[in-house]
Amino acid sequence: MHRDCIKLQIKDLGFIYAIQVDESGHMGNYFWVDGRSRMAYKYFGDVVTFDATYLTNRYSMPFVLPNATHKSCIWNILQKLPEHLAHIYNKNSFFHDELHHCIHDTVTIEEF
């Protein structure tokens, strides 16, 4: 994992990461952010993500924060879009490319 982070830093000078290990050298926490996300944070402000699906309890329920606004992961959203927006996907052959551009290639609110 550390080697992968170093490779990413070479490709993206804005990429940063931190790995927290315990006394035995086992990874406890891992944080990373790419340059584009850092730029978006500076521009848009308060953005916090939490992967609530990472650890689950014995009932396969994700960790839940009370009184919190929960956000869905973009990967999960994009996986469900063709199913829920089939009528748009089927009518407009450019929809997928336009949506991808909107999500991944816009930096400012105006571009989006």
TORPA-4810 file (N, C-alpha, C, O; in nm, 3 decimals):
<nodes>
NODE_1_0.082_-0.118_0.000_0.000_0.000_0.000_0.087_0.125_0.000_0.059_0.222_-0.071_M
NODE_2_0.192_0.123_0.078_0.282_0.238_0.086_0.345_0.266_-0.051_0.355_0.382_-0.092_H
NODE_3_0.387_0.160_-0.121_0.445_0.178_-0.255_0.344_0.239_-0.351_0.379_0.323_-0.434_R
NODE_4_0.220_0.195_-0.340_0.115_0.250_-0.427_0.096_0.399_-0.400_0.077_0.477_-0.493_D
NODE_5_0.101_0.439_-0.275_0.087_0.580_-0.240_0.201_0.662_-0.298_0.180_0.773_-0.348_C
NODE_6_0.320_0.609_-0.291_0.436_0.680_-0.347_0.419_0.697_-0.497_0.448_0.803_-0.551_I
NODE_7_0.373_0.592_-0.566_0.347_0.602_-0.711_0.242_0.709_-0.741_0.255_0.785_-0.836_K
NODE_8_0.138_0.713_-0.658_0.033_0.812_-0.678_0.086_0.953_-0.656_0.046_1.046_-0.726_L
NODE_9_0.174_0.971_-0.558_0.232_1.102_-0.533_0.317_1.149_-0.651_0.323_1.269_-0.679_Q
NODE_10_0.381_1.057_-0.720_0.461_1.092_-0.836_0.370_1.140_-0.949_0.403_1.236_-1.019_I
NODE_11_0.256_1.074_-0.966_0.161_1.111_-1.071_0.083_1.238_-1.036_0.053_1.319_-1.124_K
NODE_12_0.051_1.255_-0.909_-0.034_1.364_-0.862_0.035_1.432_-0.746_0.034_1.380_-0.634_D
NODE_13_0.096_1.547_-0.771_0.171_1.616_-0.667_0.084_1.663_-0.552_0.134_1.695_-0.444_L
NODE_14_-0.048_1.669_-0.573_-0.140_1.708_-0.467_-0.187_1.592_-0.382_-0.260_1.612_-0.285_G
NODE_15_-0.147_1.470_-0.418_-0.189_1.352_-0.343_-0.115_1.346_-0.209_0.007_1.357_-0.204_F
NODE_16_-0.192_1.329_-0.101_-0.131_1.311_0.031_-0.196_1.192_0.099_-0.308_1.153_0.067_I
NODE_17_-0.123_1.134_0.192_-0.175_1.020_0.266_-0.111_1.013_0.403_-0.005_1.069_0.428_Y
NODE_18_-0.179_0.943_0.493_-0.126_0.919_0.627_-0.172_0.780_0.669_-0.288_0.742_0.650_A
NODE_19_-0.080_0.704_0.725_-0.111_0.570_0.773_-0.078_0.565_0.921_0.034_0.596_0.962_I
NODE_20_-0.176_0.527_1.001_-0.157_0.515_1.145_-0.144_0.366_1.178_-0.229_0.286_1.140_Q
NODE_21_-0.038_0.333_1.248_-0.014_0.193_1.285_-0.011_0.181_1.437_0.016_0.277_1.509_V
NODE_22_-0.040_0.059_1.484_-0.035_0.035_1.628_0.106_-0.009_1.669_0.198_-0.007_1.588_D
NODE_23_0.121_-0.047_1.795_0.252_-0.086_1.848_0.312_-0.206_1.774_0.434_-0.220_1.766_E
NODE_24_0.225_-0.291_1.719_0.272_-0.410_1.648_0.301_-0.384_1.501_0.344_-0.473_1.428_S
NODE_25_0.278_-0.263_1.458_0.301_-0.229_1.318_0.183_-0.259_1.228_0.196_-0.253_1.105_G
NODE_26_0.066_-0.291_1.285_-0.054_-0.317_1.207_-0.127_-0.186_1.177_-0.138_-0.098_1.263_H
NODE_27_-0.175_-0.175_1.055_-0.245_-0.054_1.015_-0.376_-0.041_1.092_-0.454_-0.136_1.101_M
NODE_28_-0.397_0.077_1.147_-0.522_0.104_1.217_-0.609_0.198_1.137_-0.729_0.175_1.122_G
NODE_29_-0.550_0.304_1.087_-0.624_0.403_1.008_-0.542_0.441_0.886_-0.419_0.440_0.887_N
NODE_30_-0.614_0.472_0.781_-0.550_0.511_0.655_-0.629_0.626_0.596_-0.750_0.616_0.578_Y
NODE_31_-0.561_0.735_0.567_-0.625_0.852_0.508_-0.551_0.887_0.381_-0.428_0.885_0.376_F
NODE_32_-0.627_0.920_0.276_-0.565_0.969_0.153_-0.660_1.064_0.084_-0.782_1.055_0.099_W
NODE_33_-0.604_1.155_0.008_-0.683_1.248_-0.071_-0.601_1.288_-0.193_-0.481_1.312_-0.183_V
NODE_34_-0.668_1.294_-0.307_-0.596_1.332_-0.430_-0.603_1.484_-0.449_-0.678_1.554_-0.381_D
NODE_35_-0.522_1.532_-0.542_-0.512_1.675_-0.565_-0.643_1.739_-0.608_-0.674_1.849_-0.564_G
NODE_36_-0.719_1.670_-0.693_-0.847_1.725_-0.739_-0.944_1.742_-0.624_-1.015_1.842_-0.616_R
NODE_37_-0.947_1.645_-0.534_-1.037_1.654_-0.418_-0.994_1.766_-0.324_-1.078_1.835_-0.267_S
NODE_38_-0.864_1.783_-0.308_-0.815_1.893_-0.223_-0.855_2.027_-0.282_-0.894_2.118_-0.209_R
NODE_39_-0.845_2.039_-0.415_-0.883_2.163_-0.481_-1.034_2.187_-0.465_-1.076_2.300_-0.440_M
NODE_40_-1.113_2.081_-0.480_-1.258_2.095_-0.464_-1.293_2.137_-0.321_-1.383_2.218_-0.300_A
NODE_41_-1.220_2.082_-0.224_-1.244_2.120_-0.085_-1.215_2.268_-0.064_-1.292_2.338_0.003_Y
NODE_42_-1.105_2.316_-0.119_-1.071_2.458_-0.104_-1.178_2.546_-0.168_-1.210_2.653_-0.116_K
NODE_43_-1.232_2.501_-0.281_-1.330_2.581_-0.354_-1.468_2.574_-0.290_-1.532_2.677_-0.271_Y
NODE_44_-1.514_2.453_-0.258_-1.651_2.434_-0.211_-1.665_2.436_-0.059_-1.774_2.464_-0.009_F
NODE_45_-1.558_2.407_0.014_-1.566_2.413_0.160_-1.589_2.279_0.226_-1.533_2.178_0.184_G
NODE_46_-1.670_2.278_0.327_-1.688_2.163_0.415_-1.732_2.037_0.341_-1.848_2.025_0.302_D
NODE_47_-1.641_1.946_0.324_-1.672_1.817_0.264_-1.609_1.710_0.351_-1.487_1.709_0.370_V
NODE_48_-1.690_1.622_0.403_-1.641_1.512_0.484_-1.706_1.385_0.434_-1.828_1.380_0.416_V
NODE_49_-1.627_1.283_0.411_-1.684_1.156_0.370_-1.651_1.051_0.474_-1.548_1.058_0.541_T
NODE_50_-1.739_0.955_0.487_-1.721_0.848_0.583_-1.774_0.722_0.518_-1.889_0.717_0.476_F
NODE_51_-1.691_0.620_0.510_-1.734_0.495_0.450_-1.808_0.413_0.554_-1.746_0.339_0.631_D
NODE_52_-1.939_0.426_0.556_-2.020_0.357_0.656_-2.036_0.209_0.624_-2.096_0.135_0.703_A
NODE_53_-1.986_0.164_0.511_-2.000_0.022_0.475_-1.875_-0.058_0.509_-1.875_-0.180_0.494_T
NODE_54_-1.768_0.009_0.554_-1.642_-0.061_0.577_-1.653_-0.168_0.683_-1.626_-0.285_0.657_Y
NODE_55_-1.692_-0.130_0.803_-1.707_-0.227_0.912_-1.856_-0.245_0.940_-1.929_-0.147_0.951_L
NODE_56_-1.899_-0.368_0.951_-2.039_-0.394_0.983_-2.045_-0.478_1.109_-1.951_-0.549_1.144_T
NODE_57_-2.158_-0.468_1.177_-2.174_-0.546_1.299_-2.228_-0.685_1.264_-2.238_-0.720_1.147_N
NODE_58_-2.261_-0.761_1.364_-2.303_-0.900_1.340_-2.435_-0.909_1.264_-2.469_-1.016_1.213_R
NODE_59_-2.510_-0.799_1.255_-2.634_-0.798_1.179_-2.614_-0.742_1.038_-2.711_-0.715_0.967_Y
NODE_60_-2.488_-0.726_0.999_-2.451_-0.669_0.869_-2.504_-0.528_0.850_-2.533_-0.484_0.739_S
NODE_61_-2.514_-0.458_0.960_-2.557_-0.318_0.956_-2.433_-0.230_0.964_-2.346_-0.254_1.047_M
NODE_62_-2.423_-0.129_0.878_-2.306_-0.041_0.884_-2.307_0.045_1.009_-2.410_0.066_1.072_P
NODE_63_-2.191_0.094_1.042_-2.176_0.188_1.153_-2.261_0.311_1.123_-2.256_0.363_1.012_F
NODE_64_-2.339_0.357_1.220_-2.432_0.470_1.198_-2.398_0.581_1.295_-2.377_0.557_1.414_V
NODE_65_-2.392_0.702_1.243_-2.371_0.820_1.327_-2.506_0.888_1.348_-2.570_0.928_1.251_L
NODE_66_-2.551_0.901_1.474_-2.681_0.966_1.498_-2.674_1.115_1.464_-2.570_1.179_1.478_P
NODE_67_-2.785_1.168_1.420_-2.797_1.311_1.387_-2.697_1.356_1.282_-2.651_1.470_1.284_N
NODE_68_-2.663_1.267_1.191_-2.567_1.300_1.085_-2.637_1.295_0.951_-2.735_1.223_0.933_A
NODE_69_-2.585_1.370_0.857_-2.633_1.363_0.720_-2.549_1.257_0.650_-2.427_1.270_0.642_T
NODE_70_-2.613_1.154_0.600_-2.542_1.045_0.536_-2.540_1.066_0.385_-2.641_1.103_0.325_H
NODE_71_-2.427_1.044_0.325_-2.409_1.059_0.182_-2.377_0.924_0.122_-2.317_0.839_0.187_K
NODE_72_-2.416_0.905_-0.001_-2.385_0.781_-0.071_-2.256_0.796_-0.149_-2.223_0.905_-0.196_S
NODE_73_-2.184_0.689_-0.163_-2.060_0.685_-0.239_-2.090_0.698_-0.388_-2.187_0.638_-0.437_C
NODE_74_-2.010_0.774_-0.460_-2.033_0.794_-0.603_-2.031_0.662_-0.678_-2.105_0.646_-0.775_I
NODE_75_-1.948_0.569_-0.636_-1.943_0.439_-0.703_-2.078_0.370_-0.693_-2.128_0.317_-0.792_W
NODE_76_-2.137_0.369_-0.573_-2.267_0.306_-0.554_-2.376_0.375_-0.638_-2.461_0.309_-0.697_N
NODE_77_-2.371_0.506_-0.641_-2.469_0.581_-0.719_-2.457_0.546_-0.867_-2.557_0.519_-0.932_I
NODE_78_-2.335_0.548_-0.918_-2.315_0.519_-1.061_-2.353_0.376_-1.096_-2.394_0.350_-1.209_L
NODE_79_-2.341_0.284_-1.003_-2.380_0.146_-1.029_-2.532_0.134_-1.045_-2.580_0.049_-1.120_Q
NODE_80_-2.607_0.217_-0.974_-2.752_0.208_-0.977_-2.818_0.297_-1.082_-2.935_0.279_-1.114_K
NODE_81_-2.743_0.393_-1.137_-2.801_0.484_-1.235_-2.862_0.415_-1.357_-2.976_0.447_-1.392_L
NODE_82_-2.793_0.323_-1.422_-2.855_0.260_-1.539_-2.987_0.192_-1.508_-3.078_0.189_-1.591_P
NODE_83_-2.998_0.137_-1.390_-3.122_0.070_-1.350_-3.236_0.171_-1.329_-3.347_0.151_-1.377_E
NODE_84_-3.205_0.278_-1.257_-3.308_0.375_-1.221_-3.334_0.479_-1.330_-3.440_0.542_-1.331_H
NODE_85_-3.239_0.498_-1.418_-3.257_0.596_-1.526_-3.251_0.531_-1.664_-3.204_0.591_-1.760_L
NODE_86_-3.297_0.409_-1.673_-3.292_0.335_-1.800_-3.363_0.411_-1.911_-3.318_0.409_-2.025_A
NODE_87_-3.473_0.477_-1.878_-3.549_0.550_-1.980_-3.466_0.664_-2.040_-3.485_0.698_-2.157_H
NODE_88_-3.377_0.723_-1.964_-3.290_0.830_-2.016_-3.171_0.769_-2.090_-3.136_0.814_-2.199_I
NODE_89_-3.111_0.666_-2.031_-2.998_0.598_-2.096_-3.038_0.548_-2.234_-2.960_0.560_-2.329_Y
NODE_90_-3.158_0.491_-2.247_-3.202_0.433_-2.374_-3.238_0.537_-2.478_-3.226_0.510_-2.598_N
NODE_91_-3.283_0.654_-2.437_-3.323_0.759_-2.531_-3.207_0.846_-2.577_-3.209_0.898_-2.689_K
NODE_92_-3.107_0.862_-2.494_-2.998_0.955_-2.523_-2.864_0.881_-2.515_-2.816_0.849_-2.406_N
NODE_93_-2.806_0.854_-2.630_-2.681_0.779_-2.633_-2.564_0.857_-2.573_-2.462_0.797_-2.539_S
NODE_94_-2.577_0.988_-2.560_-2.470_1.070_-2.506_-2.481_1.091_-2.355_-2.392_1.149_-2.294_F
NODE_95_-2.590_1.045_-2.295_-2.615_1.072_-2.153_-2.501_1.023_-2.064_-2.455_1.096_-1.976_F
NODE_96_-2.455_0.902_-2.087_-2.349_0.846_-2.003_-2.224_0.934_-2.009_-2.166_0.966_-1.904_H
NODE_97_-2.181_0.973_-2.129_-2.061_1.055_-2.143_-2.080_1.193_-2.081_-1.990_1.246_-2.015_D
NODE_98_-2.198_1.252_-2.101_-2.225_1.384_-2.044_-2.228_1.379_-1.891_-2.176_1.469_-1.824_E
NODE_99_-2.289_1.275_-1.837_-2.293_1.259_-1.692_-2.153_1.238_-1.636_-2.117_1.298_-1.534_L
NODE_100_-2.076_1.153_-1.701_-1.938_1.127_-1.657_-1.858_1.258_-1.656_-1.784_1.285_-1.561_H
NODE_101_-1.872_1.338_-1.761_-1.802_1.466_-1.768_-1.846_1.557_-1.654_-1.763_1.620_-1.588_H
NODE_102_-1.975_1.564_-1.631_-2.030_1.650_-1.527_-1.974_1.611_-1.389_-1.937_1.698_-1.311_C
NODE_103_-1.969_1.483_-1.361_-1.925_1.435_-1.231_-1.774_1.444_-1.214_-1.726_1.489_-1.110_I
NODE_104_-1.699_1.402_-1.315_-1.555_1.385_-1.298_-1.469_1.499_-1.353_-1.355_1.514_-1.311_H
NODE_105_-1.522_1.578_-1.445_-1.436_1.675_-1.511_-1.467_1.820_-1.480_-1.395_1.909_-1.524_D
NODE_106_-1.573_1.847_-1.405_-1.605_1.985_-1.371_-1.539_2.021_-1.239_-1.528_1.938_-1.148_T
NODE_107_-1.497_2.144_-1.229_-1.428_2.189_-1.108_-1.510_2.296_-1.037_-1.515_2.299_-0.914_V
NODE_108_-1.573_2.383_-1.111_-1.648_2.492_-1.050_-1.798_2.464_-1.054_-1.844_2.376_-1.128_T
NODE_109_-1.873_2.538_-0.976_-2.019_2.525_-0.975_-2.074_2.559_-1.113_-2.166_2.493_-1.162_I
NODE_110_-2.018_2.661_-1.175_-2.066_2.704_-1.307_-2.047_2.594_-1.411_-2.136_2.570_-1.493_E
NODE_111_-1.932_2.530_-1.408_-1.908_2.419_-1.503_-2.006_2.305_-1.481_-2.058_2.247_-1.577_E
NODE_112_-2.032_2.273_-1.353_-2.120_2.163_-1.320_-2.260_2.191_-1.373_-2.350_2.109_-1.354_F
</nodes>
